[in-house]
Amino acid sequence: MADFYDVAVIGAGAAGIAAGRRLARSPASFVLLEAAERIGGRTLTLERGGHALDLGAGWLHSADRNLMVAIAEAAGLDVDRTEAPWQKQTAAHGMSHIEQAAFGEAFQRFEQRIDKEAEQDGVRAADCYLEPDCRWNALLDAVFSYISGAHLAEIDARDYARYEDTGVNWRVRAGYGALIAAIGSALPTHLGKQVRAIDQSSARVRVATSRGDIEARTAIVTLPPWALAALDISPPLANKVEAALGLPLGAAEKVHFALAQPEDFPADGHLFAKTDSADTGSYHLRPMGRPLVEVYFGGSLARGLAEAGSAAMADFAVQEMTGLLGSHFPARLTLLAASSWSTAPYALGAYSYARPGAADARAELAAPEGRLFFAGEATSRARYSTVHGAYQTGHEAAEQALECLSRGAAA
């Protein structure tokens, strides 16, 4: 006989953990079902060389209004409030102070155009808001590949305009992934159970997994859009599949190096390797004052490097840094870790973006269907691509499931 719960939560990333934490404060019985052999989803902190390295999400975006700040501090973890260095070019390597100011102004004008015009313009890709022949268009495209995991021609401008960002970005010193793992560690979770089908056509919701079936009164689905689209759901939810296909996961990857003689660089410095190409990395020097370099790649470059393997990704990063900092610089670097979210079987990407015409797909993806509720960063209208967005949607889905139970969902 299948195990029976009030709520089955499918996925144990930030959204699933948020749902579980809310359900744990209620009388409802519940379980989290996770395909991977760990919780945390697209967050992961590794300890290397005595340092906590976030291979996945690492920043508390919009930190001045981000609920994860209070959650981190309640868990006893320190939050580093140093300003993010992304607009800097340390020591003006390859980019003069005048050029840095010009790029900042071009970036600001671009965002102002999208914010002012995108909603009224209808379906347009974000690259429509670039200034023709602007010197900084390639670098703008690179930066948006970090932000969205995709390039401007691939992104719905309205979706980007809806994103809420206060410009305040902090970090959890022990690692964002470590925080998510810590707050989810006590929840009842079955690891290595990949959900393959959900059937809500009878009195109970039946969930078929790779290791047997369970039954529940309700279910919360927190899978990435592509995984939701591939799920066998009865009765079929064609609208969900269509919405999910409009919200692919972009690509973002990281490489972490140990840095010898770190005192040669200021704490929390930053470099763009190139200013005339969208296929370039972002280099964070001495993050949080540590003797490290954290490299970030986005878009098609990130996906291609992940598919080529960690050695190829590290080699590309070293070549770019050598071009800026000289042939002696590689000897000061030791590879510590590299991500591969683009090839990780239960991720296949970093975070969602909306294809042109799919800006409203997030609301469709989030809408309840019978006794099924949906959460995850891709379902958030204004906080997609973030941990706090995923967490908030998971909490809200748990509230919806509890309301359904209170109305007397079939037992």
N, C-alpha and C positions, 0 to 999 in steps of 0.2 A: 504494500500500500504506500502511495506517495506521501512524503512529508507535507504537512499543511500549515500555512501561516496566514495571518491577516494580510500581510504585505510582502511581496517579493520585490526586492530592489535589484535591478539588473545593471551591474557595473559598480565598481568600488573605486572610482576616481573621486574628484572633489565633489561632484554633484551627488553621487551615490552615498558618499560619506556624510554629506550634509543631510540627506534624507534620513540616513540611519541615525544620526545624532538627534534629529527631531523626533523620530519614531521611538527612540529610546526613552524619551520623556513622556511617553504615552503608555496606556495599557496594551497597545497592539503588539502582537507577536510578529516578528519580521526576520528576514535573512537577506544578506547581500550575496549575490552570485557574481563571481569575478572569473573571467576566462584566464587571466594571467596568474602567475604564481606569487604575485605581490599585490598589495593595494596601492593606490596613488594615481593610477591612470597616467596622464602625461606630465606628472611631476615625479621627479626622482633625484634624490641627493645621494652622492657617493662620497665616501671619505678617501681622499688620496693625498699622500704627502702631508698629513696632518691638517688638511683643509677640507671643509665641506663644499663640494662642488655640485651645483644644480645643473643637471643635464637637461632638464625640462624647464618648466616655468620657474622664473627666478625673481621676478619683480612684483612688488605690491603696487600695482598701477592705481592711479587716483587715490594715493595712500591716505590723503586727508579725509576721505570719506569711505574708505575700504574697510568692510567689517572684519577682514582677516587680520588687520593690525591688532584689534582688541583680542581676537582669538589667539593670536601668537603670544601676546603678552600674558594672557590668562594661562597659557600653557608653560609660562616661565621662559620663553625664548626672547632674546634681545632683537630689537628692530633697529637696523642701521638707517639713519635718516639723512645720510649724505646725498646731496643732489646728484641725479643721474648725469653722466658726462657726455651724453650722445651728441650734443651740438659742438663739442670741443674738438680741436685738432691740436694736440699737445705739441708745444714748441714749434707750431706752424709747419710741421713736416709736410711738404707737398701741398700746402694750402695756406696762403698768407692770411693774416688777420683781416685784411680787406676782403679777401675772397670768402673767408668764413662768415663775415657780416653779410656779404652779398647773398650767400647761400641761405642764411637764416631768413633774410628778407624774402627771397623767392619761395621758401617753404611756407612762410606766413601768408604770402599772397595766394598761394595755391590753396591752402586750407580755408582761407576766407572765401574764395570763390566757390568752393564746394559747399561750405556751410550756408552760404547765401543763396545759391542757385540750384543745387542738386534736386531738392524736393520738387521744385516747380518745373524743372526741365524734363522730368520723366525718366525713362530708361536711357541711361548713358553710362559708358565706362568711365572710370575716374581719370584716365589719361586725356579725356576731352577737356579737362580743366588746366592742363599744362599750357604755359605760354609758348607759342610757336617759336622755335629756334632759341629757346632760353639756354644759356650756358650750363644751367644746373639741372636740366631735365633728367639726365642719366643718373645723377646722384639722388635726385628725388625718387626715381624709380627704385633704386637700390634700397633707400630707407623704407619705402613702402613695402618692399619685399620682406624686410625685417618685421614691420608692423603687422602685415597681413598674411605673410607666407606666400604671397602672389604678387604679380606685377600689376601696374596701374591699368593696363588694358584688359585685365581679367576681372577687375573688381567693380561691383555696382557702386556708383558714386553716392546714391542715396543711402545705401547701407553704411558706407564710411561716414557720411554726414551725421548719421544717427548715433554714432559711437560717442559715449560720454568719457571725457578725459580732462582731468583738472591740471595735468602737467606735473603732478607731484608723484614721485616714484621712489619707494624705499625698498629695503631688502631685509629678509630674515637672516641673521648672521649664521645660524646653524643650518640654514637651507630651507627653502620653501617646501621642497619635497619631504624633508624631515618633519616639518610641521604637519603636513597632510597625513603622513604615515602615523604620527603620534596621536592625532585626534581621532583617527579611525581604528587604532589598534585594538580597542576593547569591543568593537562592534561584532556581532555574530556574522562571520563571513566564511563562505565556502570558496576557496581558491581552486583554480584549475577546472572550473565548471563553466564551459562555454555554452551560452544559451543559443539554441538553434531554432526554436519555434515557440510561439505563444498562441494559445487557443482560448479565446474568451467567448466561444459560442455556446457554452453550457453554463451550469450554475456556478462552477468554480473556474478560475483562470488556471489553465494548465500550462506549465513552463517546462519544455523539454530541453535538457542539457546534455552535454557530452558524457555525463556520469549519472544518468537517471533523471526522472521527472520529479517535479514538486507541484503542489497545488496551492493556490492562494485566493483570498477574496478580492484582492486588487494587486496591481503590479505597477512599479515605477521603472521606466526604461531610460537609462542614462548613457546609451551607447553613442559613439560618433555617428554622424549622419550616414556615412557609407555603410556602416555595420547595421544600422537600423533599416536601411533600404534593402539589405541582403537578408534580413530576418524573415522567417516564414510566419506571418501573423494571420490568424483566422478569427473572424472574417477579414479579408484583405483590406488594407488601408492604402489605396492607390494615391490618395492625397498626400500621405506622409512620404511615400516613396518619391513622388514628384518634388516635394519640398526638399527632401534630403539630397536629391541629385543636384539641386541648385545651390547647395551649401557644401562644397568639397572642403577637405582639409588642405590648407596650404602647407608649404615646407619651410621649416626653420630648424637649423642644426647648430650645435655648439662644439667647440674644441677648447680644452683647457690645457695650458702649459704652465709648468713651474718656470720662474724667471730668476736667473742668477744676477747678482749686482742690481737688485731692484731699486736701490736708492738713486740710481741715475734718472729715474722717472718719478714724477709726482704721483701721489696716491690718487686713485680714481681719474687717471688720464684717459685719453681716447684718441684713436686714429681711424680715419677712413683711408683705406689703402689706395683707392683711385677715386677721382672725381669725374671721370669722363666715361664711366662704364657702370651699367647696372649689375654686372657680374663681379661684385667685390664684397669683401667682408667688413665688418665693424669690429674694432679691436679695443677692448676695455683693458687698460693697463693698471695693474695693482688694484683690483676691485676690493673695496673695503680696506685698503692699505696693505693687502696681502701680496706676497711675492709671486704673483700669478699674472698670466694674460688669459683673458676670456674672449674667445673669438665667436662671432655670430654670423651665420650665413642665412639668407632667405631666398625664397622663390625657386626658380628653375636651377639656379646654381646650387642651392642647398640640396635639392633632390638628387641632382646628378652626382654630387660629391658623396652623398650617403650611399647611393647605389654603387659607387666605385670603391667604397670602403674607408675605414678610419685612417688608414695610412695615406690614401690619396687626399683625404680632407686635410690632414695635418700638413702634408707636403704643400698643398695649395696655400694654406695659411702662412707657412714659413716663407714661401716664395714672395708672397705679398709683403710680409714684414721686412724681408731682406731688401726689397725694392725701396722701402722708405728709410730703413735704419742701417743699411749697410751689410756687406758680406760677412762681417764678424758676428752679426747678431744671432744666427742660428745656433752657434755654440753655447749661447746663454739659455737656450730653451730645452726643456725636457717635457715630452708629451705625457700628460697625466690621464686624460680621458677624452673621448669623443662620443657624441650622440649619434643615433641613427633612427630617429622617429619615422622617417619616410619609409623605412623597410621593416620596422617593428610590426609583427603580424596583427596585434590588436590595436595599433594606432594608425599606421600608414599615413602619417602626417602629423602636423603640429596643432593647428587651430583653424577654425572655419573662416571662410570668406564667402561672400555672396557673389555669384556670377551676375553679370548684367541682366537685369530683369527679375532677379530673385531676392530683392531686398525684403519683400514681405513674406518670404518663405520661413523666416524664423518664427513668426507668429503661428503659422500653420504647423510647423514642427512641434511647437510647444502645446498646442491645443489638446485637451484630454479627448480620449476616444473610449466611451463606455467606462470600463473599470481599469483602463490603462492611462497612466499619466507619464509625462515626458519631461526630461530635464537634461542639462548639459550646456556647456558654453554656447553651442550653436543655437540654442533656443532663446537666448537673451537678446532682446532688441538693441540694447545700448551698452551692454558689458560683455559682448561676445569676445572670444579669444582670451579671456582672463579666468584665473582661478576664482576670483570673487564673484564673477558672473556665473560661473558654473555652480558655485556653492549656493548662491542665492536661489537659483532655479531649482536645485535639489531640495532646499528647505521648503520652497513654495509647493513643489510637487508632493512632498510629504503632507503638507497641510491639506492639499486637495484630496489625497488618499484617505486621510483621517476623516475629512468631511463626508466622503463617500461611505466610509464604514459607519459613521454616525447616522446616516440615512438608512442603514440596514441593507448593505450590499449582500447579495445571496451568500449563504453559508454552505 
